């Protein structure tokens, strides 16, 4: 609309000037000159409104998928001039799949104080995202002309952590392995033996406070428990290059992260020790809530860009397993190394294969979908669980 108004005034001024020359009418010539001067002044004002600005973006460090995110933009004017209202459009990365991006409120930057505006959006994709630069759009006081300038900003990074995706699956419970036995043992109180006493951390249940030691030391202490031999689980997630299938809001890796987060939270709630041996450094003792948040951030930054095969990761992780721990392997693509690795671990470690049908996320990947090799994994000694598809 502003562009139409500006062009209409330009055409009108040229027409008046032409008529003034043809009929020798000074009054029309003055009117034409006044319109041209007005358009020039409006262009100068809209151009000046986008010059000499300093801009800072303030965004949260981490958010959850589907959470409403508020990004604050702070503007300073480096010149002591009065400016009309300007609007800011951020360069959000397309692979973030931002939904419901709201417009920022128009503001007039001032020389002597920072002026703040904000906009909101909803991230629909898990991952670590970085972006910089944004566009500032200004108009003149009459709203006839518009000027847009791209401004450099410092790089902003945000980690979108996955939401736990509930899943109902049957995990092994025989021979002292698996989460099912941990759950039943925890509920019945059987097989639970104290492992030590440590200082209370945020997220610990008050039911486990050791009052005698707390009274003696003056510091709140809690009892650590270990649920028999099945109380440790190691998660291995397929992260080899070209194994993340799907281009929508939910790919196979996104589904794996959501499911693994949910299963890990259920295990932690039952007192099982959960680790990601190839994805995190050695960790200290932490409370349940703190550990859940740590795992969520870990899964939020996970990418399928590793040069090693899943089979090699399984063998490396098996060498680090604690006695009695179960190895949970999440896979969507069979890279040719899984069966041989599972055969080498037969009798040495309990392995649960949670396999996904890659063809459900991309029909072109049906030939190497891990779901097609389920029987081969069973014959190699693994307990196989077919995971459901997650709709995008």
HURA-V509746 format. One record per residue. RES is the residue in three letters. PHI is phi in whole degrees, -180 to 180 (none if undefined). OMEGA is omega as a letter, one per 40 degrees, with the letter a starting at -180 (none if undefined). NEAR is the number of other C-alpha atoms within 12 Angstrom. Layout:
((RES & PHI & OMEGA & NEAR) (RES & PHI & OMEGA & NEAR))
//
This chain:
((UNK & none & i & 11) (UNK & -64 & a & 21) (UNK & -64 & i & 17) (UNK & -65 & a & 14) (UNK & -65 & i & 18) (UNK & -64 & i & 27) (UNK & -68 & i & 18) (UNK & -63 & i & 19) (UNK & -67 & i & 27) (UNK & -64 & i & 25) (UNK & -65 & a & 18) (UNK & -64 & a & 23) (UNK & -66 & i & 27) (UNK & -66 & i & 24) (UNK & -65 & i & 21) (UNK & -63 & i & 27) (UNK & -62 & i & 26) (UNK & -65 & i & 21) (UNK & -64 & a & 20) (UNK & -62 & i & 20) (UNK & -70 & a & 17) (UNK & -66 & a & 13) (UNK & -105 & i & 13) (UNK & 55 & a & 14) (UNK & -114 & a & 16) (UNK & -58 & a & 17) (UNK & -61 & i & 16) (UNK & -66 & i & 23) (UNK & -64 & i & 24) (UNK & -64 & i & 21) (UNK & -64 & i & 23) (UNK & -62 & i & 27) (UNK & -63 & i & 24) (UNK & -65 & i & 21) (UNK & -65 & i & 27) (UNK & -62 & i & 26) (UNK & -63 & i & 17) (UNK & -64 & i & 24) (UNK & -64 & i & 33) (UNK & -63 & i & 21) (UNK & -64 & i & 22) (UNK & -65 & i & 29) (UNK & -64 & i & 28) (UNK & -62 & a & 24) (UNK & -66 & i & 29) (UNK & -67 & i & 31) (UNK & -69 & i & 27) (UNK & -64 & a & 33) (UNK & -66 & a & 38) (UNK & -101 & a & 39) (UNK & -98 & i & 31) (UNK & 56 & i & 23) (UNK & -113 & i & 35) (UNK & -118 & a & 29) (UNK & -130 & i & 33) (UNK & -131 & i & 28) (UNK & -108 & i & 34) (UNK & -120 & a & 25) (UNK & -134 & i & 30) (UNK & -66 & a & 20) (UNK & -73 & a & 20) (UNK & -147 & i & 30) (UNK & -142 & i & 33) (UNK & -101 & i & 29) (UNK & -59 & i & 35) (UNK & 85 & a & 23) (UNK & -85 & i & 23) (UNK & -73 & a & 23) (UNK & -107 & i & 29) (UNK & -111 & i & 26) (UNK & -111 & a & 32) (UNK & -103 & i & 27) (UNK & -116 & i & 35) (UNK & -111 & a & 29) (UNK & -120 & i & 36) (UNK & -124 & i & 29) (UNK & -95 & i & 28) (UNK & -92 & i & 22) (UNK & -127 & a & 19) (UNK & -87 & i & 17) (UNK & -133 & i & 20) (UNK & -83 & a & 23) (UNK & -117 & i & 30) (UNK & -75 & a & 31) (UNK & -68 & i & 31) (UNK & -126 & i & 40) (UNK & -119 & a & 35) (UNK & -121 & i & 39) (UNK & -119 & a & 31) (UNK & -86 & i & 38) (UNK & -94 & i & 25) (UNK & -65 & i & 30) (UNK & -65 & a & 23) (UNK & -65 & a & 17) (UNK & -73 & i & 22) (UNK & -71 & a & 31) (UNK & 52 & a & 25) (UNK & -70 & i & 27) (UNK & -117 & i & 22) (UNK & 60 & i & 17) (UNK & -69 & a & 23) (UNK & -91 & i & 21) (UNK & -72 & i & 20) (UNK & -78 & i & 26) (UNK & -74 & i & 23) (UNK & -63 & i & 24) (UNK & -136 & i & 28) (UNK & -113 & a & 32) (UNK & -58 & a & 37) (UNK & -117 & a & 26) (UNK & -77 & a & 19) (UNK & -98 & i & 14) (UNK & -156 & i & 16) (UNK & -74 & i & 21) (UNK & -116 & a & 26) (UNK & -112 & i & 27) (UNK & -137 & a & 31) (UNK & -152 & i & 28) (UNK & -144 & a & 28) (UNK & -130 & i & 26) (UNK & -155 & i & 27) (UNK & -121 & i & 25) (UNK & -75 & a & 35) (UNK & -111 & a & 33) (UNK & -129 & i & 38) (UNK & -76 & i & 43) (UNK & 144 & i & 37) (UNK & -103 & a & 29) (UNK & -128 & i & 32) (UNK & -130 & i & 24) (UNK & -157 & i & 23) (UNK & -150 & a & 25) (UNK & 69 & i & 25) (UNK & -155 & a & 28) (UNK & -111 & i & 25) (UNK & -110 & a & 39) (UNK & -118 & a & 33) (UNK & -130 & i & 38) (UNK & -126 & i & 34) (UNK & -80 & a & 31) (UNK & -64 & i & 26) (UNK & -89 & a & 20) (UNK & 74 & a & 26) (UNK & -93 & a & 29) (UNK & -126 & a & 33) (UNK & -133 & i & 33) (UNK & -134 & i & 30) (UNK & -121 & a & 23) (UNK & -131 & i & 26) (UNK & -90 & a & 23) (UNK & -111 & i & 25) (UNK & -77 & i & 21) (UNK & -136 & i & 24) (UNK & -67 & a & 17) (UNK & -66 & i & 19) (UNK & -107 & i & 28) (UNK & -124 & i & 24) (UNK & -138 & i & 33) (UNK & -107 & i & 31) (UNK & -98 & a & 38) (UNK & -88 & a & 36) (UNK & -74 & i & 41) (UNK & -90 & i & 35) (UNK & -64 & i & 30) (UNK & -101 & a & 26) (UNK & -59 & i & 22) (UNK & -147 & i & 25) (UNK & -108 & a & 15) (UNK & -134 & i & 22) (UNK & -101 & i & 20) (UNK & -102 & a & 31) (UNK & -67 & i & 27) (UNK & -133 & a & 22) (UNK & -92 & i & 18) (UNK & 59 & i & 18) (UNK & 80 & a & 26) (UNK & -112 & i & 32) (UNK & 101 & a & 39) (UNK & -76 & a & 42) (UNK & -60 & i & 28) (UNK & -69 & i & 33) (UNK & -63 & a & 40) (UNK & -66 & a & 30) (UNK & -66 & i & 24) (UNK & -65 & a & 28) (UNK & -66 & a & 26) (UNK & -70 & a & 16) (UNK & -85 & a & 13) (UNK & 84 & a & 19) (UNK & -92 & i & 17) (UNK & 75 & i & 22) (UNK & -97 & a & 26) (UNK & -134 & a & 19) (UNK & -65 & a & 19) (UNK & -112 & a & 15) (UNK & 153 & i & 17) (UNK & -127 & a & 24) (UNK & -140 & a & 26) (UNK & -71 & a & 24) (UNK & -63 & i & 27) (UNK & -127 & a & 25) (UNK & -58 & a & 19) (UNK & 106 & i & 20) (UNK & -69 & i & 29) (UNK & -74 & i & 23) (UNK & -69 & i & 18) (UNK & -68 & a & 14) (UNK & -101 & i & 26) (UNK & -68 & i & 24) (UNK & -96 & a & 26) (UNK & -68 & a & 21) (UNK & -64 & i & 16) (UNK & -68 & i & 20) (UNK & -63 & i & 19) (UNK & -68 & a & 13) (UNK & -73 & a & 11) (UNK & -94 & a & 13) (UNK & 79 & i & 13) (UNK & -126 & a & 18) (UNK & -64 & a & 24) (UNK & -120 & i & 27) (UNK & -127 & i & 31) (UNK & -89 & i & 29) (UNK & -95 & a & 30) (UNK & -122 & i & 33) (UNK & -130 & a & 28) (UNK & -91 & i & 38) (UNK & 60 & a & 32) (UNK & -77 & a & 29) (UNK & -89 & a & 40) (UNK & -85 & i & 40) (UNK & -141 & a & 36) (UNK & -137 & i & 42) (UNK & -117 & a & 43) (UNK & -103 & i & 41) (UNK & -118 & a & 42) (UNK & -112 & i & 48) (UNK & -66 & a & 49) (UNK & -136 & i & 37) (UNK & -72 & i & 29) (UNK & -61 & i & 18) (UNK & 66 & i & 25) (UNK & -115 & i & 37) (UNK & -92 & a & 37) (UNK & -104 & i & 37) (UNK & 115 & a & 27) (UNK & -119 & a & 20) (UNK & -85 & i & 23) (UNK & -68 & a & 28) (UNK & -126 & i & 32) (UNK & -102 & i & 34) (UNK & -63 & i & 46) (UNK & -68 & i & 45) (UNK & -64 & i & 47) (UNK & -64 & i & 45) (UNK & -62 & a & 48) (UNK & -64 & i & 45) (UNK & -65 & i & 39) (UNK & -68 & a & 37) (UNK & -65 & i & 45) (UNK & -65 & i & 37) (UNK & -64 & a & 28) (UNK & -64 & i & 37) (UNK & -62 & i & 39) (UNK & -63 & i & 33) (UNK & -64 & i & 28) (UNK & -66 & i & 35) (UNK & -62 & i & 37) (UNK & -63 & a & 28) (UNK & -95 & i & 33) (UNK & 88 & i & 41) (UNK & -82 & i & 38) (UNK & -82 & a & 41) (UNK & -114 & a & 40) (UNK & -138 & i & 39) (UNK & -121 & a & 39) (UNK & -59 & a & 31) (UNK & -100 & a & 28) (UNK & -119 & a & 27) (UNK & -144 & i & 21) (UNK & -77 & i & 11) (UNK & -61 & a & 11) (UNK & -113 & i & 17) (UNK & -87 & i & 14) (UNK & -75 & a & 23) (UNK & -137 & i & 25) (UNK & -70 & a & 28) (UNK & -61 & a & 29) (UNK & -64 & i & 21) (UNK & -66 & i & 20) (UNK & -69 & i & 31) (UNK & -61 & a & 33) (UNK & -66 & i & 28) (UNK & -64 & i & 29) (UNK & -67 & i & 36) (UNK & -61 & i & 35) (UNK & -65 & i & 31) (UNK & -62 & a & 32) (UNK & -72 & i & 41) (UNK & -68 & a & 36) (UNK & -99 & a & 31) (UNK & -77 & i & 34) (UNK & -131 & i & 29) (UNK & -91 & a & 29) (UNK & -138 & a & 17) (UNK & -83 & i & 20) (UNK & -88 & a & 17) (UNK & -90 & i & 21) (UNK & -84 & i & 29) (UNK & -66 & i & 37) (UNK & -60 & i & 34) (UNK & -65 & i & 29) (UNK & -63 & a & 34) (UNK & -64 & a & 42) (UNK & -66 & i & 31) (UNK & -67 & i & 23) (UNK & -70 & i & 32) (UNK & -62 & i & 35) (UNK & -69 & a & 20) (UNK & -101 & a & 24) (UNK & -67 & i & 30) (UNK & -75 & i & 23) (UNK & -61 & i & 21) (UNK & 85 & a & 28) (UNK & -77 & i & 36) (UNK & -108 & i & 47) (UNK & -101 & i & 46) (UNK & -105 & a & 43) (UNK & -113 & i & 45) (UNK & -104 & a & 46) (UNK & -144 & i & 51) (UNK & -118 & a & 49) (UNK & -124 & i & 42) (UNK & -88 & a & 35) (UNK & -96 & i & 28) (UNK & 90 & a & 19) (UNK & -108 & a & 26) (UNK & -72 & a & 37) (UNK & -60 & a & 30) (UNK & -64 & i & 24) (UNK & -67 & i & 30) (UNK & -65 & i & 35) (UNK & -63 & i & 24) (UNK & -69 & a & 24) (UNK & -94 & a & 29) (UNK & -58 & a & 22) (UNK & 84 & a & 14) (UNK & -98 & a & 22) (UNK & -152 & i & 35) (UNK & -86 & a & 41) (UNK & -121 & i & 43) (UNK & -113 & i & 41) (UNK & -97 & i & 44) (UNK & -104 & a & 41) (UNK & -107 & a & 42) (UNK & -118 & i & 43) (UNK & -88 & a & 40) (UNK & -63 & a & 38) (UNK & -65 & i & 24) (UNK & -71 & i & 28) (UNK & -100 & i & 31) (UNK & -157 & a & 25) (UNK & -58 & a & 15) (UNK & -70 & a & 14) (UNK & -99 & a & 26) (UNK & -66 & a & 21) (UNK & -69 & a & 19) (UNK & -113 & i & 26) (UNK & -66 & a & 30) (UNK & -64 & a & 40) (UNK & -63 & a & 32) (UNK & -72 & a & 24) (UNK & -107 & a & 33) (UNK & -59 & a & 31) (UNK & -66 & i & 19) (UNK & -65 & i & 24) (UNK & -67 & i & 35) (UNK & -64 & a & 26) (UNK & -66 & i & 17) (UNK & -83 & i & 25) (UNK & 107 & a & 26) (UNK & -93 & i & 36) (UNK & -88 & a & 32) (UNK & -105 & i & 34) (UNK & -125 & i & 31) (UNK & -84 & a & 31) (UNK & -89 & a & 34) (UNK & -75 & i & 25) (UNK & -74 & i & 29) (UNK & -107 & a & 27) (UNK & -74 & a & 15) (UNK & -83 & none & 17))
//
